[in-house]
Amino acid sequence: MTTTIDFKNADYGFIELIKEMARQANVEFEQRDKASRLDKAIKEIENGEVERFKTFEEFEKSLDA
């Protein structure tokens, strides 16, 4: 059985407690950290998924389209 649990605003000590409880119960666990918006933006730039504008007016026109 696979279950996903998301913790928001959890400090490091709480996460370590959950990990230790999983170890004691012989439960396999996988920790994935959510990518920040900055990391996502950097990936978009690296993949060429960015629009470039010479003027603010061009930018405004793209928003209307």
TIKOLVO-897491 format. One record per atom (N, C-alpha, C): y, x, z. Coordinates in nm, 4 decimals, decimal comma. Each point is the difference from the previous one (the first is absolute). Layout:
// TIKOLVO-897491
        Y        X        Z
        Y        X        Z
...
//
This chain:
// TIKOLVO-897491
        Y        X        Z
  -0,1169   0,0846   0,0000
   0,1169  -0,0846   0,0000
   0,1236   0,0894   0,0000
   0,0969  -0,0356  -0,0821
   0,1244   0,0747  -0,0077
   0,1141  -0,0888   0,0458
   0,0833   0,0527   0,0870
   0,1162  -0,0726   0,0498
   0,1214   0,0896  -0,0134
   0,1109  -0,0589  -0,0383
   0,1252   0,0744  -0,0107
   0,0935  -0,0461   0,1102
   0,0565   0,0953   0,0717
   0,0947  -0,0307   0,1067
   0,1274   0,0780  -0,0279
   0,1127  -0,0693   0,0020
   0,1297   0,0652  -0,0172
   0,0730  -0,0015   0,1336
   0,0472   0,1153   0,0428
   0,0797   0,0099   0,1218
   0,1430   0,0327  -0,0392
   0,0918  -0,0806   0,0467
   0,1416   0,0267  -0,0249
   0,0635   0,0393   0,1329
   0,0858   0,0987  -0,0049
   0,0714   0,0483   0,1185
  -0,0939   0,0564   0,1064
  -0,1152   0,0513  -0,0402
  -0,0933   0,0597   0,0953
   0,0320   0,1482   0,0144
   0,0008   0,0467   0,1233
   0,0276   0,1414   0,0205
  -0,1285   0,0812  -0,0145
   0,0147   0,1309   0,0003
  -0,1117   0,0912  -0,0234
  -0,1103  -0,0190   0,1039
   0,0370  -0,0200   0,1267
  -0,0987  -0,0155   0,1066
  -0,0894  -0,1212  -0,0200
   0,0588  -0,1096  -0,0460
  -0,0771  -0,1215  -0,0245
  -0,1005   0,0215  -0,1122
   0,0436   0,0642  -0,1069
  -0,0896   0,0266  -0,1128
  -0,1154   0,0902   0,0441
   0,0296   0,1007   0,0802
  -0,1052   0,0891   0,0499
  -0,0978  -0,0763   0,0890
   0,0484  -0,0948   0,0792
  -0,0872  -0,0822   0,0837
  -0,0956  -0,0823  -0,0861
   0,0503  -0,0606  -0,1057
  -0,0837  -0,0794  -0,0904
  -0,1059   0,0890  -0,0657
   0,0412   0,1202  -0,0430
  -0,0957   0,0930  -0,0608
  -0,1115   0,0361   0,0978
   0,0366   0,0273   0,1245
  -0,0995   0,0378   0,1000
  -0,0953  -0,1155   0,0291
   0,0518  -0,1218   0,0052
  -0,0860  -0,1170   0,0207
  -0,0991  -0,0136  -0,1154
   0,0449   0,0249  -0,1213
  -0,0886  -0,0075  -0,1166
  -0,1080   0,1073   0,0087
   0,0380   0,1201   0,0414
  -0,0985   0,1086   0,0134
  -0,1061  -0,0353   0,1046
   0,0442  -0,0535   0,1139
  -0,0933  -0,0363   0,1073
  -0,0976  -0,1085  -0,0435
   0,0427  -0,0882  -0,0890
  -0,0855  -0,1086  -0,0483
  -0,0763   0,0399  -0,1260
   0,0093   0,1285  -0,0376
  -0,0642   0,0509  -0,1216
   0,0400  -0,0794  -0,1241
   0,1272  -0,0309  -0,0087
   0,0546  -0,0738  -0,1136
   0,0696   0,0997  -0,0913
  -0,0310  -0,0073  -0,1286
   0,0703   0,0843  -0,0961
   0,1380  -0,0599  -0,0235
   0,1000   0,0845  -0,0076
   0,1336  -0,0513  -0,0262
   0,0705   0,0895  -0,0996
   0,0967  -0,0584  -0,0649
   0,0797   0,0707  -0,0998
   0,1458  -0,0342   0,0267
   0,0811   0,1021   0,0138
   0,1419  -0,0227   0,0253
   0,0783   0,0293  -0,1264
   0,0771  -0,0970  -0,0437
   0,0860   0,0176  -0,1165
   0,1422  -0,0296   0,0414
   0,0873   0,0926  -0,0263
   0,1408  -0,0210   0,0305
   0,0683  -0,0627  -0,1200
   0,0852  -0,0959   0,0282
   0,0724  -0,0685  -0,1070
   0,1016   0,0965  -0,0605
   0,0034   0,0037  -0,1318
   0,0958   0,0867  -0,0686
   0,1414  -0,0532   0,0214
   0,0921   0,0886   0,0264
   0,1379  -0,0419   0,0204
   0,0648  -0,0358  -0,1330
   0,1118  -0,0696   0,0077
   0,0714  -0,0359  -0,1223
   0,0476   0,1248  -0,0729
   0,0334   0,1046   0,0753
   0,0427   0,1247  -0,0628
  -0,1151   0,0623  -0,0783
  -0,1201  -0,0001   0,0575
  -0,1170   0,0531  -0,0712
  -0,0258  -0,0778  -0,1285
   0,0137  -0,1326   0,0064
  -0,0196  -0,0827  -0,1192
   0,1054   0,0318  -0,1057
   0,1243   0,0191   0,0428
   0,1075   0,0313  -0,0942
  -0,0236   0,1352  -0,0666
  -0,0458   0,0977   0,0760
  -0,0284   0,1325  -0,0558
  -0,1115  -0,0094  -0,1038
  -0,1041  -0,0795   0,0274
  -0,1086  -0,0172  -0,0972
   0,0512  -0,0655  -0,1276
   0,0893  -0,0988   0,0131
   0,0559  -0,0653  -0,1181
   0,0758   0,1006  -0,0860
   0,0759   0,0873   0,0633
   0,0754   0,1020  -0,0738
  -0,0962   0,0957  -0,0691
  -0,1029   0,0452   0,0718
  -0,0977   0,0923  -0,0587
  -0,0741  -0,0626  -0,1176
  -0,0226  -0,1312   0,0048
  -0,0715  -0,0700  -0,1070
   0,0928  -0,0473  -0,1115
   0,1284   0,0287   0,0116
   0,0956  -0,0395  -0,1033
   0,0293  -0,1489  -0,0030
  -0,0156  -0,0670   0,1123
   0,0218  -0,1442   0,0077
   0,1429  -0,0327   0,0447
   0,0949   0,0817  -0,0396
   0,1374  -0,0157   0,0463
   0,0916  -0,0234  -0,1191
   0,0912  -0,0964   0,0146
   0,0999  -0,0232  -0,1036
   0,1249   0,0800   0,0349
   0,0622   0,0570  -0,1016
   0,1226   0,0775   0,0214
   0,1139  -0,0663  -0,0753
   0,1165   0,0005   0,0611
   0,1180  -0,0623  -0,0582
   0,1156   0,0988   0,0028
   0,0817  -0,0041  -0,1042
   0,1161   0,0889  -0,0059
   0,1193  -0,0601   0,0723
   0,0091  -0,1323  -0,0003
   0,1131  -0,0654   0,0660
  -0,0510  -0,1131   0,0883
   0,0859  -0,0404   0,0907
  -0,0347  -0,1106   0,0876
  -0,0116  -0,1302  -0,0786
   0,0791  -0,0114  -0,1048
  -0,0045  -0,1202  -0,0835
  -0,1377  -0,0151  -0,0665
  -0,0569   0,1102  -0,0465
  -0,1340  -0,0046  -0,0591
  -0,1022  -0,0469   0,1038
   0,0175   0,0479   0,1208
  -0,0885  -0,0411   0,1091
   0,0115  -0,1503   0,0251
   0,1233  -0,0511   0,0053
   0,0213  -0,1430   0,0219
  -0,0639  -0,0837  -0,1105
   0,0114   0,0473  -0,1250
  -0,0586  -0,0729  -0,1122
  -0,1523  -0,0076   0,0137
  -0,0602   0,1069   0,0488
  -0,1459  -0,0006   0,0147
  -0,0445  -0,0995   0,1071
   0,0844  -0,0245   0,0985
  -0,0343  -0,0966   0,1039
   0,0038  -0,1422  -0,0535
   0,0894  -0,0262  -0,0939
   0,0134  -0,1336  -0,0577
  -0,1130  -0,0312  -0,0973
  -0,0601   0,1023  -0,0560
  -0,1039  -0,0214  -0,1028
  -0,1284  -0,0516   0,0579
//
